């Protein structure tokens, strides 16, 4: 492939795996280089306009970013039902030879990338569908985790004791090897 350069990449459009969605349902296409704050601003503004649903789509490296966005929207807008579909999208790459006089032909490569479609809906969805998640109660989850932290469940500390904040290092104010640390030479040699 050192004799070729990528001329263009074309992602084949995929069909929405959620039949029966209204045509005005907002679709947020998440790319690898998309900024999460911009995606959230768009999705939340659409949800404030009271549509019934929003769809996040992504393929390849953008899949994890789409999942993150959907989870943040579910935390900010309570009571959303989720339906997730995993599939593959086809990407066609065209490679052109660096030197056309060398007698090389252009190459066309088709690749299958993992893709995700996440539907977030205010209205209840079919619970029997694979990939369905009911609206969750996050307050119980957070209360449980704070109780474990206070009781020493996660930090390994005794109940009622708090960890000091700030930098460690001691009273000298400097970082590095103090008198309590070994540096390869003995303490007597250091004095």
C-alpha positions as CSV (number, residue, x, y, z in Angstrom):
1,X,0.0,0.0,0.0
2,X,3.0,2.3,0.1
3,X,2.5,2.9,-3.7
4,X,-1.1,4.2,-3.1
5,X,-2.8,7.1,-1.4
6,X,-6.4,7.2,-0.2
7,X,-8.4,9.3,-2.7
8,X,-11.8,9.2,-1.0
9,X,-13.9,7.5,1.6
10,X,-17.7,7.0,1.1
11,X,-19.9,5.7,3.9
12,X,-22.9,3.9,2.6
13,X,-26.1,5.3,4.1
14,X,-27.8,2.8,6.4
15,X,-31.5,2.4,6.9
16,X,-33.0,3.4,10.3
17,X,-33.6,0.2,12.3
18,X,-36.5,1.8,14.2
19,X,-39.6,1.4,12.0
20,X,-42.5,3.8,12.6
21,X,-40.5,6.8,13.8
22,X,-42.0,10.1,12.7
23,X,-40.0,11.8,9.9
24,X,-39.3,14.9,12.1
25,X,-37.5,12.9,14.8
26,X,-34.1,14.6,15.3
27,X,-31.1,12.5,14.4
28,X,-27.7,13.3,16.0
29,X,-24.9,11.8,13.9
30,X,-21.8,11.4,16.1
31,X,-18.5,11.4,14.4
32,X,-15.1,10.6,15.8
33,X,-14.1,14.3,15.9
34,X,-17.4,15.6,17.2
35,X,-17.3,17.6,20.4
36,X,-19.6,16.1,23.1
37,X,-20.7,19.5,24.3
38,X,-21.9,20.5,20.8
39,X,-23.8,17.2,20.4
40,X,-25.4,17.6,23.9
41,X,-26.4,21.2,23.2
42,X,-28.1,20.1,20.0
43,X,-29.8,17.0,21.5
44,X,-31.0,18.8,24.6
45,X,-32.3,21.8,22.7
46,X,-34.4,19.3,20.6
47,X,-35.6,17.5,23.7
48,X,-36.7,20.9,25.2
49,X,-38.8,21.5,22.1
50,X,-40.9,18.6,23.3
51,X,-40.4,16.0,20.5
52,X,-41.2,12.5,21.5
53,X,-37.8,11.1,20.7
54,X,-34.2,11.7,19.6
55,X,-31.8,9.2,17.8
56,X,-28.1,9.0,18.2
57,X,-26.2,7.3,15.4
58,X,-22.5,6.5,15.1
59,X,-20.1,4.1,13.4
60,X,-16.5,3.1,13.9
61,X,-14.6,5.2,16.5
62,X,-17.7,7.4,17.2
63,X,-19.6,4.6,18.9
64,X,-18.3,5.1,22.4
65,X,-18.9,8.9,22.1
66,X,-22.6,8.2,21.0
67,X,-23.1,6.0,24.1
68,X,-21.6,8.7,26.3
69,X,-23.9,11.3,24.9
70,X,-27.0,9.1,25.3
71,X,-26.2,8.4,28.9
72,X,-25.7,12.1,29.7
73,X,-29.0,13.0,28.0
74,X,-30.7,10.3,30.1
75,X,-29.3,11.8,33.3
76,X,-30.4,15.3,32.4
77,X,-33.9,14.4,31.0
78,X,-35.6,12.1,33.4
79,X,-37.9,9.3,32.3
80,X,-36.5,8.4,28.9
81,X,-36.9,5.0,27.5
82,X,-34.0,3.6,25.4
83,X,-33.8,1.2,22.5
84,X,-30.4,0.3,21.1
85,X,-29.5,-1.4,17.8
86,X,-26.0,-2.7,16.9
87,X,-25.2,-3.3,13.3
88,X,-22.6,-2.8,10.7
89,X,-22.2,0.0,8.2
90,X,-20.3,-0.3,4.9
91,X,-17.5,2.1,4.1
92,X,-16.0,2.1,0.6
93,X,-12.4,3.4,0.2
94,X,-10.9,4.3,-3.1
95,X,-7.1,4.2,-3.3
96,X,-5.2,5.8,-6.3
97,X,-1.6,4.9,-7.3
98,X,1.0,7.5,-6.4
99,X,2.6,7.2,-9.9
100,X,0.0,6.5,-12.6
101,X,2.8,5.7,-15.1
102,X,3.8,2.7,-13.0
103,X,0.9,0.7,-14.5
104,X,-1.0,0.2,-11.2
105,X,-4.8,0.3,-11.1
106,X,-6.9,2.1,-8.6
107,X,-8.2,-0.1,-5.7
108,X,-11.7,-0.1,-4.2
109,X,-11.9,-1.6,-0.7
110,X,-15.1,-2.2,1.2
111,X,-15.0,-2.4,5.0
112,X,-17.6,-3.2,7.6
113,X,-17.6,-0.9,10.6
114,X,-19.6,-1.5,13.8
115,X,-22.4,1.0,14.1
116,X,-24.9,1.9,16.8
117,X,-28.4,3.5,16.8
118,X,-29.7,4.7,20.1
119,X,-33.4,5.8,20.3
120,X,-34.3,7.9,23.4
121,X,-38.0,8.3,23.8
122,X,-40.3,10.1,26.2
123,X,-43.1,7.7,25.3
124,X,-42.9,4.0,26.4
125,X,-41.4,1.6,23.9
126,X,-42.0,-2.1,23.4
127,X,-40.3,-3.8,26.4
128,X,-40.0,-7.1,24.5
129,X,-37.6,-5.6,21.9
130,X,-34.0,-6.7,22.4
131,X,-31.9,-3.7,23.5
132,X,-34.7,-2.0,25.5
133,X,-33.8,-0.2,28.7
134,X,-36.4,1.2,31.0
135,X,-36.0,4.6,32.6
136,X,-33.8,4.3,35.6
137,X,-33.7,5.8,39.1
138,X,-30.3,7.3,39.5
139,X,-31.0,8.8,42.9
140,X,-31.0,5.4,44.5
141,X,-27.7,4.5,42.8
142,X,-26.0,7.6,44.0
143,X,-27.3,7.2,47.5
144,X,-26.0,3.7,47.6
145,X,-22.5,4.7,46.4
146,X,-22.3,7.6,48.9
147,X,-23.2,5.2,51.7
148,X,-20.5,2.8,50.6
149,X,-17.9,5.6,50.5
150,X,-18.9,6.9,54.0
151,X,-18.8,3.4,55.4
152,X,-15.4,2.7,53.9
153,X,-16.6,0.3,51.3
154,X,-14.6,1.7,48.4
155,X,-11.7,3.6,50.0
156,X,-10.6,1.1,52.6
157,X,-10.9,3.6,55.4
158,X,-12.8,3.4,58.6
159,X,-16.3,4.9,58.9
160,X,-16.2,8.6,59.8
161,X,-12.6,9.2,58.7
162,X,-12.0,11.5,55.8
163,X,-9.0,11.6,53.6
164,X,-6.9,14.8,53.6
165,X,-7.0,16.8,50.4
166,X,-4.1,18.6,48.7
167,X,-0.6,17.6,47.9
168,X,1.4,15.4,50.2
169,X,5.1,15.6,50.7
170,X,5.3,17.0,54.2
171,X,6.3,20.4,55.7
172,X,9.1,21.5,53.6
173,X,6.9,22.8,50.8
174,X,9.2,21.2,48.2
175,X,8.8,18.0,46.3
176,X,11.4,15.5,45.7
177,X,13.7,13.6,48.0
178,X,13.4,14.8,51.6
179,X,15.2,13.5,54.6
180,X,12.8,10.5,55.0
181,X,13.5,9.2,51.5
182,X,16.4,7.2,50.3
183,X,18.4,8.4,47.4
184,X,21.1,5.8,46.8
185,X,23.5,7.3,49.3
186,X,23.3,7.0,53.0
187,X,22.0,9.7,55.4
188,X,25.4,10.4,56.9
189,X,26.8,11.1,53.4
190,X,24.0,13.5,52.7
191,X,24.8,15.6,55.9
